[in-house]
Amino acid sequence: MSLDLAIVVLNYNTRDLLRGCLRSLQAQAGPRFAVCVVDNASTDGSAEMVASEFPDAALIRNGQNAGFAAGNNLGLRHFGFPDRPQARYAMLLNPDTLLPADALRQLVQFADGQPDVGIVGPKLVLPDGSLDKACRRSFPTPAVSFYRLTGLSALFPRSRRFGRYNLTYLDEDTQADVDAVVGACMMLRAEVIARIGLLDEQFFMYGEDLDWCLRAKQAGYRVVYYPSVVVQHVKRAASRRSPKARYEFQRAMWLFYRKHYRSRTPRLLDGLIRLGLALRGGPALLREMWQG
């Protein structure tokens, strides 16, 4: 393999943030890496900016907004994943992130020293310096989802039982094995992708990173939260206040539940879970749940 790391940046109408992200990548030292920007039919000149200002980055102009999983898969296939990878590692990176200058070197060095780690994610912080809680999570099992939906996770954030959704009982500066890290910045071994496949494209946005992490753990790999690297994340820059984003979040939870948990969930609990999701997701989600 000619590269240590292949980075896929999926963009949708975040031109100025994308510019900052790519500049932070230009400042990286250490591993041999390449960048592919997949533009999901932006209308703000994002693709034109990449072509003119970052000619070293590969650019894929998607004719439609195909969503997070499908868009990132285009970039991963550009680098030969899953069957003929051009790099030892792959990274998904949101355009609304800024990486410190030594981030890639540290992440690759850490993974090289931990061969059983399949996926690693850094600490993500919001612009105000607070933790982006999504950067380390438990899987949304029926129990974990119940604690969140009922507000128990917010009432008892330090509880190892009730605070599992965002692992709020853990020190945010302590490295930990976790269920999942977030697709905004996550690095995987090429061998993991070869074994478990690409992102599941039935997810449009949200949930696909959880699904990937679960499949990796089922294949015997560790998923690690690595706070020695701190990445700034504007978060939801392309989808803030979007009704579609709110709907897709609930739809993703339904798809994840249906794929991984529904077959072994008691009927009464299954009904309560679907009712809760339908109330949050609205009529469109209710129709999809009824069909599936």
N, C-alpha and C positions, 0 to 999 in steps of 0.2 A: 504494500500500500504506500502511495506517495505522500499521504497526508496523515497527520495526527488527528485532525479534527475537521469535520465538515459542518458548517453552520448554515441553518436555514432560517431566514427571517421572512415571515409572512406579513404582508402589509395590506392594509385597507384604509385609504384616506387619512394617513398620518404622516404626511410628507416631512414636516419640520422635525417631528420626533424621530422619524426614520433617519433623517440626516444626522442627528445627534448620536443615535445608536451606531450607525456605520462609522462615524468618526471615532467613537470609543473603541470600536474594533480595530481601526487603523492604528491606534495607539498601543495595541497589545504586543507583548514581547514573549518569546518562548517557543510554543509549539508551532509546527507547520499547519496552517489552516487555510481554508478557502470559504468564501461566503456566496450563498445563492439567495437572492431576493426574489420571492414570489409575490407578484402584485395581483391582488384579487379584484381586478377591474376598478381600480381607483379612478376618481374623477378630479382629483386635486393636483395632478401633475407629478405624482410620486414616481411613476416609472420613468418619466422624462428626466427627473432630477437624478435618479440613480444612474441612468445611462450617461448623463453629462458629467456628473461629479464623482462617480465611483466606478470608473470603467473596469477596474479589476474584479468587481463583483459580477457574478453571473446574474442575469436578469430573465425571469420568466414572466411574461405578460399573460395572465389568465384572462380569458374573455368574459368570465362571469365571476361573481363572488361565490365561490364553491364551498366556502366555510373553512374552518380551522384544520380539520383532519385532512380533507381532500387537498387543500392548498399546500400544507406541509408535506404531504406525500409526494406532490409534484417535485418539491425541492429535494426530498430524500432520494427519489428515483434519479434525479439529475446526477447525484453523487454515487449512483450504482446500488443503493440499498434496495432490497435486503440481500440480494444474491451476489453482487459483485462490487462491494463497497470500496471506495477510493480512499477511505480514512478508517483509522482504528476506532474513532468515536464520532458520534453525531450529536449535534446540539440543536434544539429548538430554541429560538430567541425571539421575543416580541419586539416590535419596533419602538415601543415606548419604554425601553430599558436603556440604562447607561452602565457599562461595565468599568470597574477600576482597571488600571493599566496592567496589573499582574493577574487578572482573574482567570484567563484561560490557562496560563501556565500552572497556577495552583490547582485548578480542577483536574487537569490531565495528570499532574504529578500525584495527586491524591488517589485518583482511580488506578493509576499504574501500580501503586503500592497496595491496592486492595482488590485482588483479582476476582473476589466473589461479589464485589459491588457492581451491579448491572446498571443502575441509574443513580445519578447524584445531582442534587439541586442546591444552589447557594441560598444564603439568607437574602430575601427581598425586602426592601424598605420603601415606603411611600415617600413622596416629596417632603412631608413634614417630619420624616425620620422615624416614624412608627413602623412596626412590623406589618408587612403584608401577610396576614394570617394564613392565606391560601398556600404559602410556600412550603408548608409541612402539614400534612393532614392524615386522618384515618379514613379508611373506606367508609362510605355512607351506608353501612349496614342498616337493617330496619331499626335496631336499637339505637345506634348513633344518630340516625335521622330523627327518631322520635325525641331524643333529648334536645336536639336543635329546634325542632318544630314547636315543642312545648315551652321553649325558653329556659329549660333547665341548664343548658350549656352556658347561657349568659348569666344565670343566677349563681352558678357554682363553677366558675372558670378554672379554679384550681383543683377541682375534683378529677381524679383519674377515671372515674366512671362517666360523669356528665360532661367533662371538658375534652372529650376525645375527638370531636369533630375537627377542631383546629389545634389540638394538642396544647391548649392554653395552660396546662399545668407544667409544661416543660420550660426550662430556661431558654430564651430565644438565642442565646449565644453559646449553647452547648450542642455539640455534634450528637446526632441521634439516628438510629435506624427507625424509619417511619414507614407507614403504608404507602404514602404518595408524596411526591413533590409536584410543582406546578409547571405546566407547559410553557409558561412565559419565559422560563430559563431552566432547561433540564438537559443533561448530557447522558447519553447511553453508549454502551459498548456496541460495536458493530455486530459482535456475536449474539447479543441479545436480540437485535432486530432480525438477524438471520433466523433466529430460533422462534420468535413469537410473531414476526410479521410487522407490517406497517400499522399506522393508526387506523382505527375502525371508522370508516367513512359514513356509517349510519349516524354518527354524532356530527352535528353541524358546527356547533361551538359549545364548549364546556363538556366535561365528562370524559373526553377522549384521553386526556392525560391520566386520569384515575384508572381508566380501563387498561392503558398501556402498563402502568405500574403494577396493577393486579396480575396481569398476564406475566410480567417479568418475575414477580414473586412466586407465582405458581410454577414457573420454570426453574425455581431454585436460586434466584439472584436476590441480593440485598438492594434496598432502596435507602439512600442516605441523605439526610439533611446536613449540609456542610456550611456552617455559618462563618467560617474563616474568610470566605469570600462574600462580600456584601454588594448587591446589585440594586440600583435605584429603579423603581418601577412606578410609572405614572398611573398605570392600571386602567383598563377599559377605556383608553383614549378613543378607540374607534367605535365603541358601543355604548358609551355613557348615556344614560337616560333613554335608551332605545327599548321600546316595548318588545321588539323582536328578541333582543338579548335576554330580557326577563323571561319571555316565553321559552327560549331555547335552553335556559338554565334548568327550568322545571322539566322540560322534555328530556334533557340529558339525564336528569336524576331518574326519570321513568325508564329510559333505555338501559341505564346501568343496573337498576333494580331488576328489570325484566331479564336481562342477560345473565346476571350473576346470582340473584337471590330468590327470585319469585318461585322457582320450581320447588324450593324447600321451605317456603313460608306458609304457615297455617292459613286456611281460607279466611278466617275472620280478620287476622292481622293484615293479610293481603288486601282485603276490602278497605280497611282503614287507611292503609298506605295509599291506595289508589284514590280514595276520596280526598285525602290531604293534598296530593299532587294535582288533582283535578281542580280543587278550589283555588290553588295558586296559579295553575297554568291556564285556566279558562276553557271555553268551549272547544277550541281547536285541539288542545291536548286531550280533552275528554273524548273527542271523536277518535283520535289516534289510539288512545288506550282501549277504547271499546273494540276497535278493529284488531288490536294485538293482544 
